[in-house]
Every structure is written in C-alpha cells, then in structure tokens.
Amino acid sequence: MSLTLDELVPIYEDLHRHPELGRQEHRTAGIVADHLRALGYDVTTGVGGTGVVATLERGAGPTVLLRADMDALPVEEATGLPYASTATATGADGTETPVMHACGHDMHTTCLLGAAAALAGDGRWEGRLLLVFQPDEEGGGGAREMVADGLFERFGTPDVVLGQHVAPVPVGVLGVRPGAAFAASDTLRVTLHGAGGHGSRPEATVDPVVLGAAVVQRLQTVVSREVAAAETVVVTVGSFHAGTAANVIPDRAVLGLSIRTADPDVRAKVLAAVERIVRGEAAAAGAPREPEIEVVNTFPAVVNDAAACERIREAFAEEGRWVVVDPGPVTGSEDVGILAEAAGAPCAYWLLGGADPALFASATSVEEIRRVVDDLPSNHSPRYAPLAGPTLESGVAALVAAARSFLAADRSTAPA
C-alpha cells in the first residue's frame, strides 16, 4: 500500500476536523496505527499513554527515528476552512473547551504517514526505521512519558532523531539551525492570595486583582531590565483568572506564565527573578499568605547536532526543491529534544514552510518577507492553517530525504 498526495490530503483534513487534546489522542492514534499496519510496519499502540511506535527493519544499518506529534490545542477555530474543527473536549481544568489543530500537529502526523509509505516502498536503503507518533507535546509531557514507558528499551536506541515543525513561512522553505534551535520552556501557575470583600469597600480587603496587575507589569521588566539584550528570553503572562462578579473583590488571582530561554544560566536567572517579583509584590500588597508558584511543565531547549544538520542540508540541496535557510533561534519550544537526550543520539529538527508562496510574491527583501510573515496568522492562532497539499508534498519529501541521508544504501539495488 502507498499513500499518494490525493490520499494524504483527505487524511490531513480528517485529522484537522477531528482534533484531540494531549493524552486524549485515541482516534488519531487509531488512524495512524491502521495506516502503518497496512504499510507493513510492526506497530505498537499505547506507548506513553496514547503514543504509537512503528518499526520497519531492512538489513544491517543505522536506526533512524522520525517523530511527529499528534495533539491539538484548546482553541476555537476561526479559519473558515470547509474542514474546520467544531470539536470540543474536556480540558485539564475539567471544563468543556473548543479544540483546534492550531499548531499544525495534524500536518506533522500526516507528513510522517506519507514518509512512512514512501520509505516502505523504497528498496534503496538498509537499516531500521523507528517512527514515533507522540502525544501531548503541548503539555510538555509526551516525550518524557514515552521514554518512561520504555521507548528505547522496547524498540531500540536510534542513531539519530529527526523531525520537523510547520511554520508560517513559504512552502518550499526549510529552516535548519545547528546548536540551540528551539527555546527551553517553563510553564508556571502563580496563585496570589488576597482578602476578599465587597467591591464598595476595597479598604477592608487585600485586592488580588490589583496585586496580579502589579505582578504582570513588573514581570515585563525581567526581559527589558534584567537580561542582556543579546540573550533570547520571552516572559509571557498568558492567562489571568480572578473573581466572578464586578462588585465582589475575590480572595485570589491565578496567573499562567510561559517562559522561553536558550541558555541554562539565563534560564536560572529569569526563574529566580520571576519568583522574587511575585513574592515581593505580594509582600508589598500586604497579602495574608505567601503566593504559590507551581511548575506546570518544563522541557529543555532543542539543541541540534551540527554534523547531523549539515548532513540533512546536503540531502535537501541534492533534492533541489527547497530554499534552505538558518532561521535563527526560535523562541517556540519543542520536547523532541528529550527523545534525543534520552537516546544519547544527535538531533536534527527543522522548520517546514507551510504558507502560500503567492503571499510573498511582491516581497523583494528579507525585511519585506519578515513583514509578510508577521502579518500572517502564526502557530496557536485560531486562524492558523498551512496550505494543505503543497505543504504535505514538501513535508513528506523532506522527511524522506533526511531519513535516506542516514540510512545505509542497499548494495543489492545499486547499479553495477
């Protein structure tokens, strides 16, 4: 069985229409497993929860791990696509939430299925393919849970870890960066305690809304005043929950923080500054209790191996179908590096262009291209969606080219 582009597009649209949150990817995992079995892979489901692992052995040679993530986000889709999601699910907080593939994991999954088909039908390589369809990347736990479930003890240790992430740059562009390529991520939940009361008598309360506002404002100075300008750091307060009525001052406020860093020493400095600011503002407000700072998830920077990046660059150049660029440090984060670190294997993880090239036709400089990118819906936006067919074609070919660059050549099919 093979998977043509005409077959892959409906798979992608179906996955997009039926997104699933992290640790809930049962339908997606079933579709993946069925296709892989039909292609002749040895398939195991339920790895690390809802993960799928597939292997294909063909003689002596390296083991190449190709990875895709499967989970979606609690976002209400606003793309207007005919295959847009209207799905809902129960979120981590127990409430019903809209769900959307706002980060392109449906594209990653479909591209890897296409690459699995192409490689299974290609008799010009020897070695072993280890395909990992990972759950819960957005929650930061998927890679760790698969490793803890014996991923490498059960299925073998790879010689290299490969993968890609779709981005709002033109189809036909691949971004390959050696070294620290994707930022480390720390997600914190900060609970600020106040003393609630009637909205007409704030003097009898300690208002956690005002305290939270002060914390949000002060946190902006971490990047602007405590970290050198040359360092890559982002501190975002993505959620602020407090109160239920306009005339009631609540007892507490809960903030959700997302912190991205590239350097471990800078990361330690930023986390210490966040804690100092939160505790200092609480003390200044006269909070009756110390604030609580909880780590929701954390995973390290993705550090790409220089030699592995050079090898896939050469493979991409030989294909002649892509423009390959160094995108610079990406402040987005990925837990694929955990797989490489646990395996002790080099990692090469690149950006896959997924935007319509026609949108960039009038851009004649790098600055104009950047302006177009900045105007496009980005990953995690309710309006984000890659251009399906061309992105699938490019993504499948990139995975195949990268994998083939590490797999041994099959001498039996080589010309005399």
C-alpha positions in Angstrom: 0.0 0.0 0.0 1.2 3.5 -0.8 -0.2 6.9 0.1 -0.4 9.4 -2.8 -0.9 13.1 -2.2 -4.5 12.7 -3.3 -4.9 10.2 -0.4 -2.9 12.2 2.1 -5.0 15.4 1.8 -8.2 13.7 3.0 -6.3 12.2 5.9 -5.0 15.6 6.8 -8.4 17.2 6.5 -10.0 14.5 8.6 -7.4 14.9 11.4 -7.9 18.7 11.2 -11.6 18.3 11.5 -11.3 15.9 14.5 -8.6 17.3 16.8 -7.8 15.8 20.2 -6.2 17.3 23.2 -3.0 15.9 24.7 -3.4 12.5 26.3 -6.8 12.1 24.5 -5.5 11.3 21.0 -7.3 7.9 20.8 -9.0 8.4 17.5 -5.8 9.9 15.9 -3.6 7.1 17.2 -6.1 4.5 15.8 -6.0 6.1 12.3 -2.2 6.3 12.4 -1.8 2.7 13.6 -4.2 1.4 10.9 -2.3 3.1 8.1 1.1 1.9 9.4 -0.1 -1.7 9.7 -1.4 -1.6 6.1 2.1 -0.3 5.0 3.8 -3.4 6.6 5.2 -1.8 9.8 5.3 -3.5 13.1 3.0 -1.3 15.2 2.6 -0.8 18.9 0.0 1.5 20.4 -0.5 2.9 23.9 3.2 3.8 24.4 3.4 6.6 27.0 -0.4 6.8 27.0 -1.7 7.3 23.5 1.6 7.2 21.6 2.2 5.0 18.6 5.5 3.4 17.7 6.2 1.7 14.3 9.3 -0.1 13.1 10.5 -1.4 9.8 13.7 -3.4 9.5 15.6 -4.0 6.3 19.0 -5.5 6.8 22.0 -4.1 8.7 22.3 -0.4 9.1 21.5 2.6 11.3 18.3 3.1 13.2 16.6 6.4 12.2 13.9 7.8 14.4 11.3 10.0 12.7 9.0 11.8 15.1 5.6 13.6 14.8 3.3 15.0 17.5 -0.4 14.4 17.4 -2.1 16.6 20.0 -4.2 19.8 19.4 -4.9 22.9 21.5 -7.9 24.3 23.4 -8.6 27.0 20.8 -11.8 27.8 18.9 -11.0 27.6 15.2 -11.7 30.8 13.1 -10.1 29.8 9.8 -13.3 29.4 7.8 -12.0 26.3 6.1 -14.5 23.8 4.9 -12.8 21.2 7.1 -12.6 23.5 10.2 -12.9 21.9 13.6 -16.1 22.3 15.6 -14.9 19.8 18.2 -15.0 20.3 21.9 -13.4 18.3 24.7 -12.9 18.3 28.5 -9.8 20.3 29.3 -7.3 19.7 32.1 -9.3 22.0 34.4 -12.4 19.9 33.9 -14.3 22.4 31.7 -15.5 21.9 28.2 -13.4 23.7 25.6 -13.2 24.1 21.8 -10.3 22.2 20.3 -8.3 23.0 17.2 -5.1 21.9 15.5 -3.8 25.4 15.8 -0.1 24.4 15.8 0.0 22.1 12.8 0.4 18.8 14.5 -2.1 17.3 12.1 0.3 18.3 9.3 3.2 16.7 11.2 1.3 13.4 11.6 0.1 13.3 8.0 3.6 14.1 6.6 5.1 11.3 8.7 2.4 8.9 7.4 3.3 9.9 3.9 7.0 9.5 4.6 6.3 6.0 6.1 4.6 5.0 2.9 7.4 6.4 0.7 10.2 4.7 2.6 8.3 1.4 2.9 8.1 1.4 -0.9 11.7 2.4 -1.5 14.0 -0.5 -1.8 17.2 1.6 -1.9 18.0 1.6 1.8 19.1 -0.7 4.6 18.7 -0.2 8.3 15.8 0.3 10.6 13.1 2.9 10.8 11.7 3.8 14.2 8.6 6.0 13.7 7.3 7.8 16.8 3.9 9.4 16.8 4.0 11.3 20.1 1.1 12.5 22.3 0.9 15.6 24.5 3.7 17.8 23.1 1.7 21.0 24.1 1.5 19.8 27.7 5.2 19.1 27.7 4.8 15.5 29.0 4.5 13.3 25.9 8.2 12.7 25.1 9.0 12.1 28.8 6.1 9.6 29.2 7.1 7.6 26.1 10.7 7.4 27.4 9.5 6.4 30.8 7.3 3.7 29.2 10.5 2.1 27.9 10.5 3.6 24.4 14.2 2.8 23.7 14.4 -0.4 25.8 11.4 -1.9 24.0 12.1 -0.6 20.4 15.8 0.0 20.3 18.0 3.1 20.5 18.2 5.3 17.4 21.4 6.6 15.8 19.7 9.9 15.0 16.4 11.7 15.9 14.7 13.6 13.0 11.6 15.7 12.7 10.1 19.0 11.5 7.6 21.7 12.6 5.4 23.6 10.2 5.7 27.4 10.3 4.1 30.5 8.6 6.9 30.8 6.0 6.6 30.0 2.3 6.1 26.4 1.2 9.5 25.4 -0.3 11.5 26.9 2.5 13.1 24.8 5.2 14.8 26.3 8.3 17.8 24.4 9.6 19.8 25.7 12.5 22.6 23.9 14.3 23.0 24.4 18.1 20.3 25.8 20.3 17.5 25.9 17.8 14.3 25.9 19.8 13.9 27.5 23.3 13.6 25.8 26.6 10.1 26.2 28.1 8.9 26.6 31.6 5.2 27.0 32.3 4.3 28.3 35.8 1.0 28.7 37.7 1.1 31.5 40.2 -1.6 31.8 42.8 -1.8 35.2 44.5 -3.8 35.3 47.8 -5.8 38.3 48.9 -8.6 39.0 51.3 -11.9 39.4 49.5 -14.8 41.6 50.3 -17.4 44.0 48.9 -16.4 46.0 45.9 -17.6 49.2 47.6 -15.2 48.8 50.5 -11.7 48.0 49.0 -10.1 49.4 52.1 -11.3 46.3 54.0 -9.7 43.9 51.6 -6.4 42.9 50.0 -7.3 43.0 46.3 -5.6 40.2 44.4 -6.6 41.7 41.1 -4.6 44.8 41.7 -1.8 42.6 43.1 -1.9 40.5 39.9 -1.9 43.6 37.7 1.2 44.8 39.5 2.9 41.4 39.1 2.1 41.4 35.3 3.5 44.8 34.9 6.7 44.1 36.9 7.4 40.9 35.1 7.8 42.8 31.9 11.0 44.3 33.3 12.7 40.9 33.6 13.5 40.9 29.9 13.9 44.6 29.4 16.0 45.4 32.5 17.5 42.2 33.9 18.7 40.2 30.9 21.3 41.3 28.4 19.9 42.4 25.0 21.8 39.7 23.2 20.1 36.9 25.1 16.9 35.1 23.9 14.2 35.4 26.5 10.4 35.7 26.5 8.2 36.0 29.6 4.5 35.9 28.7 1.5 36.0 31.1 -1.0 34.1 29.0 -3.8 33.8 31.5 -5.2 35.8 34.4 -8.2 34.5 36.3 -9.8 36.3 39.3 -13.3 36.9 40.5 -16.8 36.2 39.3 -18.7 39.4 39.8 -18.0 43.1 39.3 -19.0 44.1 42.9 -17.0 41.4 44.7 -13.3 41.5 45.4 -12.1 37.9 45.2 -9.8 36.0 47.6 -7.2 35.1 44.9 -5.9 35.5 41.4 -4.3 32.9 39.3 -1.7 33.7 36.6 -0.4 31.4 33.9 3.2 32.2 32.8 5.1 30.9 29.8 8.9 31.4 29.9 11.3 30.7 27.0 15.0 30.8 27.2 18.0 29.4 25.3 20.9 29.5 27.8 20.6 27.4 31.0 22.3 30.1 33.1 19.9 32.8 31.8 17.0 30.4 32.5 18.0 30.1 36.1 18.4 33.9 36.4 14.9 34.5 34.8 13.2 31.9 37.0 14.8 33.5 40.1 13.7 37.0 39.0 10.1 35.8 38.5 10.0 34.3 41.9 11.5 37.4 43.5 9.0 39.7 41.8 6.0 37.6 42.6 6.9 37.3 46.3 8.0 41.0 46.5 4.7 42.3 45.0 2.7 40.1 47.4 4.6 41.4 50.4 4.2 45.0 49.2 0.4 44.5 48.8 0.1 43.0 52.3 -1.1 39.6 51.1 -2.2 37.5 54.0 -0.5 34.4 52.6 2.7 33.7 50.6 2.0 33.2 46.9 2.2 29.7 45.4 4.4 29.2 42.4 3.9 25.8 40.7 5.7 24.3 37.8 3.1 23.0 35.3 5.7 21.7 32.9 9.3 22.2 31.8 11.4 20.9 29.0 14.9 21.9 27.7 16.0 23.7 24.6 16.2 21.6 21.4 19.9 21.5 20.6 20.5 20.4 17.0 23.7 18.5 16.3 25.9 20.4 13.8 27.0 17.3 11.9 23.5 16.0 11.6 22.3 19.4 10.4 25.0 19.5 7.7 24.1 16.1 6.5 20.4 16.9 6.1 21.3 20.3 4.5 23.3 18.4 1.9 20.4 16.0 1.3 17.9 18.8 0.9 20.3 20.6 -1.5 20.6 17.4 -3.6 16.9 17.3 -4.0 17.0 20.9 -5.4 13.4 21.7 -4.5 13.9 23.8 -1.4 15.4 27.1 -0.2 17.2 26.1 3.0 17.9 29.0 5.5 19.1 29.4 9.0 16.0 30.8 10.8 18.0 32.0 13.8 17.0 31.0 17.4 13.3 30.1 17.5 11.6 31.2 20.8 8.9 28.5 20.3 9.6 25.3 22.2 9.5 21.6 21.5 10.0 18.4 23.6 11.6 16.4 20.8 15.0 17.1 22.3 14.0 14.9 25.3 13.9 11.9 22.9 17.4 12.7 21.6 18.8 13.3 25.0 17.4 10.1 26.4 18.7 8.1 23.5 22.1 9.8 23.5 21.6 10.5 19.8 22.2 13.6 17.7 19.1 15.6 16.8 18.2 17.4 13.6 14.8 19.2 13.8 13.9 21.8 11.2 11.1 24.3 10.2 8.8 23.4 7.4 7.4 26.2 5.3 3.6 26.0 5.2 2.4 29.4 3.9 1.2 30.2 0.4 4.2 31.4 -1.7 1.9 33.8 -3.6 1.6 35.9 -0.4 5.3 36.6 -0.7 5.4 37.3 -4.4 5.9 41.1 -4.0 8.5 40.9 -1.3 11.9 41.8 -2.6 14.0 41.9 0.6 14.4 40.0 3.8 12.7 42.8 5.7 9.6 42.7 3.4 9.5 38.9 3.8 9.6 39.3 7.6 6.7 41.8 7.4 4.6 39.4 5.5 5.4 36.6 8.0 4.5 39.0 10.9 1.1 39.7 9.2 0.2 36.0 8.8 -1.6 34.0 11.5 1.0 32.2 13.4 1.0 28.8 15.2 -1.5 28.8 18.1 -3.7 31.4 16.4 -7.3 30.5 15.8 -6.8 31.5 12.2 -3.6 29.4 11.6 -3.7 26.8 8.9 -1.0 25.7 6.5 -1.6 25.3 2.8 -2.6 21.7 2.8 -1.5 20.0 -0.5 1.8 21.7 -1.2 2.9 21.6 2.5 2.2 17.9 2.7 4.2 17.3 -0.5 7.1 19.3 0.8 7.0 17.8 4.3 6.9 14.2 3.1 9.8 14.8 0.8 11.8 16.5 3.5 11.4 13.6 5.9 12.2 11.0 3.3 15.3 12.9 2.2 16.5 13.4 5.7 16.0 9.7 6.6 17.6 8.5 3.5 20.7 10.6 4.2 21.3 8.5 7.4 20.1 5.0 6.2 22.6 2.8 4.5 22.5 2.3 0.8 21.2 -1.1 -0.3 24.0 -2.6 -2.3 21.7 -5.1 -3.9 19.9 -2.4 -5.8 22.9 -0.2 -6.6 24.0 0.0 -10.2 27.0 -2.1 -11.2 
